[in-house]
């Protein structure tokens, strides 16, 4: 196998530090930025985390999951429960960080529970089972009265800021890139390119799939926590199947297994509805039309950097 | 016991609608091997065609009801063919995933267009068919339920006849079995696929009318949940198999009605998916489907 070009980051660690520094700088500059743009930046960041983490599952490992919003909701609810009920009097940045981590960990656990049985399936069936689990998670939250039932939770503390979002974006990209480009991580690509061949050379394909699923779910959970503490209100309906589709679309348009492309697609798809605001009545119609046309004229995503070998 | 039978009847009539929709998913999956997400919105379009048709027709007569249903079926058949022609045909050789995303795009397009042009607020569906309740012993059978079950049965028999007794049905089965071999023996694949979409969409249109007659508030997003459930039904029965889709629809409708009538009612939607997951884990090819073994 010819060595793949290190197309994204020559030194991911430097990029991580750079990303953190940039988030800090953005935080310092935040008071002088128009809140509208700040909000868009936050949305972009959250969507980038979601899309990049889903890309690990869908793009690099080739397991088509339609349940990302479900894991996001787990993270959102767990972190919201922590900041609202458990420790409202702790120092904010600390409890928020702990809450995000806890949200991520519980979401990862959910990813493990969902992944264990369902990753025996493939293709459309896997897509369907993950969709089913996503919907089940939503209905479960709808029926937990202490978490607000169908109305959801309100009055979350506004802890999400541009620093946290930026830092988690950097962390997500760092982890996914390092994981995929490690010796171990070649296994993800092998599972995607030919699962039977991968199993034949002794890779534990199930383990790779589950690791991808768990890591993806972790970051989805964190993104959920950030989302909740940005919007200040969460409800089960906000994490339905449409949300999952939105994230999948970012991954596909960015090009499956192309982190840089997925980041760009997440940015474009977040900004696009804002740009289309002048034609507000038609913007969602245009959005879906653009989606269809892009799939027909650029089936490999907007930014095809390398040709897939398979 | 009476309550059990009553619920069973309600379940069957809900299941019949799921079955009509599920057959559409299964037909398309049979020839193109992808989940046609837009199918649920074709169902919605059928109900709206019925709404407009109902404005010009006298209500409460079987004749006008059937005429409106025919209109809806023709309309949705054309819509289905147009979707196939403009959105899916250019992607014939693309990976399944791209087609899937396109289908989602088409679905969103229909929903948002519906919200733009029909308005997002629910509309009251006109009573097309006359309504009567019959008492059989202690059991109440409504004419709507009989209608749903009757129309579904007739359409399924008709469909089976088309597929097994006509030339074009034979061609459909050939394309589903092996598209390349079918085109080698002179089947025009594009035409067959187009015809398949027309058939499936017409069934969805009929389903839309029946559903709207039973649950008379229609809105542009009305197809989403029935669509998902019907897809679950198709997989439950074994995707690609028409009797399977019908059976899956019935099972799902019955189970859902019973769960809805029990103390677990708020978890009704989750229940459908739970069944799906159990089935896929223990019998991934569904109740009546064939197992495909992947070969190297």
Interface residues (C-beta under 8 A of the other chain):
Chain A: X64 X117 X118 X120 X121 X123 X124 X125 X127 X128 X129 X131 X132 X133 X135 X136 X139 X140 X142 X143 X196 X197 X241 X245 X248 X249 X252 X256 X281 X282 X284 X285 X287 X288 X289 X291 X292 X295 X296 X299
Chain B: X34 X35 X87 X90 X91 X94 X95 X96 X97 X98 X100 X101 X102 X104 X105 X106 X108 X109 X112 X113 X115 X116 X228 X231 X232 X235 X239 X266 X267 X269 X270 X273 X274 X276 X277 X280 X281 X284 X294 X296
